[in-house]
Amino acid sequence: MILYWSLILALSMLLYVLLDGFDLGVGMLFGLTRDETRRRHMLAAVSPLWDGNETWLIVAGVVLWGAFSQAYSLLVSAFYVPVVLMLAGLVFRGVAFEFRGSARRTRAIWNVGFVVGSVVAAFMQGAMVGALVKGLPIVDGRFSGDVMTWCSSFSMLCGVALCAGYALLGASWVIKKCEADARDAAYRAIAPLLLVVLVLLIVLFFHALHENLAIMHRWLDRPYLFLVPLVALCAIAGTLTGVRRHRDNQPFLMIVVLFICAYAMLAISFWPYMVPFSLTIAQAAGPHTSLVFMFWGEGLFVYPLMLMYTVYSYNVFKGKVDLTSGHY
């Protein structure tokens, strides 16, 4: 049961990063254009899906709380400020998304809210990942830092890197879903964004070397991890090929592979820890009876239904967006 819920948690987090990642990216790119037609195309590309995408964050939180309560308590203690800011960004972003369509005199305010909410949510997620990579101070199973322990130069760089990564994912989604000026602008944005992401990753790598972070030793102890960057390089080449040949679906698929590579490298580096490098998955897991109880409810019925609903909704809203349909 421990392995099962570990996989469910990992899958939920990956689905959130990929699915909500592209609409957070679209939200950030939204602020880089003033053309209203292009903005309408970008919003139409995520309108049917964005609220369902955020469901996976709730699922990950519920699984963490129910199956790995010890890890949940540590992470909430360590990340109280960034979690609150992330949730505030997501809430404000959702409100702005709905209000701007009907607003007239205050539309500019909601436009800013949509962009700022997207940036804050993405940045805080990256900062929390950076703090986990750097390591949290845990003494006798309790978080021993303060409310700002998560904040460091490394975590801030991770926040910026994830913002750039989400923007890259969002641009590829716009290419996949839009036509005309919106798609052309997204094609032009792919190469610069990809360059920014790569530069930030290189800076983070040398930053980790300079600070001699524990995760670097795990990479050296597990040299097979360096196969993952090779797959990532192939994905980058595939992205650029798709952009050069104007294959609308290819950039998104390749950037998804790039994200999966980054996620897999972190997951393998952290294994078997739930809170690196202080709390293992086995130590964080709840009682066996609790895990079994969750399995017969969420694990066996609710979770598969959510997966089926997600697949079905993406199938229903597949293809290019149509501004004349009147749905959004």
C-alpha positions in Angstrom: 0.0 0.0 0.0 2.8 2.4 0.7 4.2 2.0 -2.8 0.8 2.3 -4.3 0.1 5.7 -2.6 3.6 6.9 -3.3 2.9 6.3 -7.0 -0.5 8.0 -6.8 1.0 11.0 -5.1 3.8 11.2 -7.7 1.3 10.9 -10.6 -1.0 13.5 -9.2 1.8 16.0 -8.8 3.1 15.3 -12.3 -0.4 15.7 -13.7 -0.8 19.0 -11.9 2.6 20.3 -13.1 1.8 19.4 -16.7 -1.8 20.4 -16.9 -2.0 23.5 -14.7 1.6 24.3 -15.8 0.5 25.2 -19.3 -2.4 27.4 -18.3 -0.2 29.2 -15.7 2.2 29.7 -18.6 -0.5 31.1 -20.8 -1.4 33.4 -17.9 2.1 34.8 -17.8 2.3 35.1 -21.6 -1.0 36.9 -21.5 0.8 39.9 -19.9 3.2 40.2 -22.8 0.7 41.2 -25.4 -1.8 44.0 -25.6 -3.6 42.7 -28.6 -7.2 41.8 -27.5 -7.8 39.3 -30.2 -4.7 37.5 -29.4 -5.6 37.5 -25.7 -9.0 36.1 -26.5 -7.4 33.3 -28.4 -5.1 32.5 -25.5 -7.9 32.5 -23.0 -10.1 30.3 -25.2 -7.2 27.8 -25.3 -7.4 27.2 -21.6 -11.0 28.2 -20.7 -12.6 24.8 -20.8 -9.8 23.1 -18.8 -8.1 25.4 -16.3 -10.3 24.8 -13.3 -10.2 21.0 -13.8 -6.4 21.2 -14.0 -6.2 22.7 -10.6 -8.1 19.7 -9.2 -4.9 17.7 -9.3 -3.3 20.0 -6.8 -6.1 19.3 -4.4 -5.8 15.6 -5.1 -2.1 15.7 -4.3 -2.7 17.6 -1.1 -5.4 15.1 0.0 -3.2 12.1 -0.7 -0.3 13.7 1.2 -2.6 14.5 4.1 -4.3 11.2 4.3 -1.5 8.7 3.4 1.6 10.6 4.5 0.5 12.8 7.4 3.9 13.1 8.9 5.3 14.6 5.7 2.3 16.8 5.4 2.8 18.3 8.8 6.5 19.0 8.1 5.9 20.5 4.7 3.0 22.7 5.9 5.2 23.9 8.8 8.1 24.7 6.4 6.1 26.2 3.6 3.3 28.0 5.3 4.1 31.4 3.6 4.7 30.1 0.1 1.6 27.8 0.2 -0.6 30.7 1.3 0.8 33.0 -1.4 0.4 30.3 -4.0 -3.2 29.6 -3.1 -3.9 33.4 -3.0 -2.4 33.7 -6.5 -4.5 30.8 -7.8 -7.7 32.2 -6.2 -7.1 35.8 -7.5 -6.2 34.4 -10.9 -9.4 32.4 -11.1 -11.5 35.4 -10.0 -9.7 37.6 -12.6 -10.2 35.0 -15.3 -14.0 35.0 -14.8 -14.5 38.8 -14.1 -12.5 40.2 -17.0 -14.9 38.8 -19.6 -17.8 40.9 -18.2 -15.8 43.9 -16.9 -15.4 47.1 -19.0 -14.0 49.9 -16.9 -12.1 47.6 -14.6 -10.9 45.1 -17.2 -7.3 46.3 -16.9 -7.3 45.5 -13.2 -8.5 42.0 -13.8 -5.9 41.5 -16.6 -3.2 42.5 -14.2 -4.7 40.1 -11.6 -4.7 37.3 -14.0 -1.0 37.8 -14.9 0.2 38.4 -11.3 -1.8 35.5 -9.9 -0.2 33.2 -12.5 3.3 34.5 -11.8 3.0 34.3 -8.0 1.5 30.7 -8.1 4.2 29.5 -10.5 7.1 31.2 -8.6 6.0 29.9 -5.2 5.8 26.3 -6.6 9.4 26.6 -7.9 10.6 28.1 -4.7 9.2 25.3 -2.7 10.9 22.7 -5.0 14.2 24.6 -4.6 13.9 24.6 -0.8 13.3 20.8 -0.9 16.3 20.3 -3.1 18.5 22.4 -0.8 17.1 20.6 2.2 15.0 21.5 5.2 16.2 21.6 8.8 14.6 18.7 10.5 15.4 17.8 14.1 13.8 14.8 15.8 11.1 14.6 13.2 10.1 18.2 13.5 10.8 21.3 11.4 13.3 23.4 13.2 13.5 26.4 10.9 11.3 29.6 10.8 8.7 30.9 8.4 11.3 32.2 6.0 13.7 29.2 6.0 12.4 28.3 2.5 13.7 31.6 1.1 17.2 31.4 -0.3 19.0 32.4 -3.5 18.8 28.8 -4.7 15.0 28.6 -4.1 14.4 32.0 -5.7 16.3 30.9 -8.8 14.2 27.7 -8.9 11.1 29.9 -8.7 12.2 32.0 -11.7 13.2 28.8 -13.6 9.8 27.2 -13.1 8.1 30.5 -14.3 10.1 30.3 -17.4 9.4 26.6 -17.8 5.7 27.1 -17.4 5.8 30.0 -19.9 7.5 27.7 -22.4 4.9 25.0 -21.8 2.1 27.6 -22.2 3.6 28.9 -25.5 3.6 25.3 -26.9 0.0 24.9 -25.8 -1.0 28.1 -27.6 0.7 26.7 -30.7 -1.3 23.5 -30.4 -4.6 25.2 -29.8 -4.6 28.5 -31.6 -4.2 29.9 -35.1 -3.3 33.2 -36.8 -1.4 35.8 -34.7 -1.6 34.0 -31.4 0.0 30.9 -32.8 2.7 32.9 -34.7 3.7 34.9 -31.6 3.9 31.7 -29.6 6.2 30.1 -32.3 8.5 33.2 -32.0 8.6 32.8 -28.2 9.6 29.2 -28.1 13.3 29.6 -28.9 14.0 32.5 -26.5 12.1 30.8 -23.7 13.9 27.5 -24.2 17.2 29.4 -24.1 16.2 31.1 -20.8 15.2 27.8 -19.3 18.5 26.1 -20.3 20.6 29.0 -18.9 18.7 29.0 -15.6 19.1 25.2 -15.3 22.9 25.5 -15.9 23.1 28.3 -13.3 21.2 26.2 -10.8 23.5 23.2 -11.5 26.6 25.2 -10.7 24.9 26.9 -7.8 24.2 23.4 -6.3 27.8 22.5 -6.9 29.0 25.6 -5.2 26.9 25.0 -2.1 27.7 21.3 -2.2 24.1 20.3 -1.8 23.3 16.8 -0.8 21.4 16.1 -4.0 24.7 16.4 -6.0 26.2 13.5 -4.1 23.1 11.4 -5.0 23.6 12.2 -8.7 27.3 11.1 -8.4 26.2 7.9 -6.6 23.6 7.2 -9.3 25.3 7.9 -12.6 22.4 6.4 -14.5 20.6 9.6 -13.7 22.6 11.3 -16.4 20.7 9.3 -19.0 17.7 11.5 -18.2 19.4 14.7 -19.5 20.2 12.9 -22.7 16.5 12.2 -23.2 15.8 15.9 -22.4 18.3 16.9 -25.1 16.4 14.8 -27.6 13.2 16.5 -26.5 14.8 19.9 -27.0 15.9 18.9 -30.5 12.4 17.7 -31.2 10.9 21.0 -30.0 13.1 23.0 -32.3 12.4 20.7 -35.2 8.7 21.1 -34.6 9.0 24.9 -34.4 11.1 25.0 -37.6 8.7 22.8 -39.6 5.6 24.4 -38.0 4.2 21.1 -36.7 1.7 22.5 -34.2 1.4 19.4 -32.0 5.1 18.5 -31.7 6.4 21.4 -29.5 3.9 20.7 -26.8 4.6 16.9 -26.8 8.3 17.5 -26.7 8.2 20.0 -23.9 5.9 17.6 -21.9 8.7 15.1 -22.3 11.2 17.7 -21.1 9.1 18.3 -18.0 8.8 14.6 -17.3 12.5 14.2 -17.5 13.1 17.0 -15.0 10.4 15.5 -12.7 11.8 12.0 -13.0 15.3 13.2 -12.2 14.1 14.9 -9.0 11.9 11.9 -8.0 14.8 9.4 -8.5 17.2 11.7 -6.7 14.9 12.0 -3.7 14.0 8.3 -3.5 13.3 6.8 -1.0 12.8 10.1 0.9 9.5 11.9 1.1 11.2 15.0 2.7 14.8 15.0 1.4 16.9 13.9 3.2 15.2 13.6 6.5 12.0 11.6 6.2 11.6 8.4 4.2 8.4 7.3 2.5 8.0 4.5 5.0 8.5 6.8 8.0 6.0 9.3 6.5 3.3 6.7 5.7 0.2 6.4 7.8 -1.0 3.2 9.5 -1.7 0.3 7.1 -5.4 0.3 8.0 -5.7 4.0 7.0 -4.0 3.3 3.6 -6.3 0.3 3.0 -9.4 2.4 3.9 -8.4 5.1 1.5 -7.7 2.5 -1.2 -11.3 1.2 -1.1 -12.7 4.7 -1.6 -10.4 7.1 -3.3 -7.9 4.6 -4.7 -10.3 2.2 -6.3 -13.1 4.4 -7.5 -12.6 8.2 -7.2 -9.1 8.4 -8.6 -9.8 6.3 -11.7 -13.0 8.3 -12.3 -11.0 11.5 -12.2 -8.4 10.1 -14.7 -11.2 9.1 -17.0 -12.9 12.5 -16.7 -9.7 14.3 -17.5 -9.0 12.2 -20.6 -12.7 12.6 -21.7 -12.6 16.4 -21.2 -9.4 16.8 -23.2 -10.9 14.7 -25.9 -14.1 16.8 -26.0 -12.2 20.0 -26.3 -9.5 18.8 -28.7 -8.6 20.7 -31.8 -8.1 24.4 -32.5 -10.1 26.9 -30.5 -13.0 28.8 -32.2 -13.8 32.3 -31.0 -17.2 32.2 -32.9 -18.5 29.2 -31.0 -19.7 31.3 -28.1 -18.9 28.8 -25.4 -16.2 31.0 -23.7 
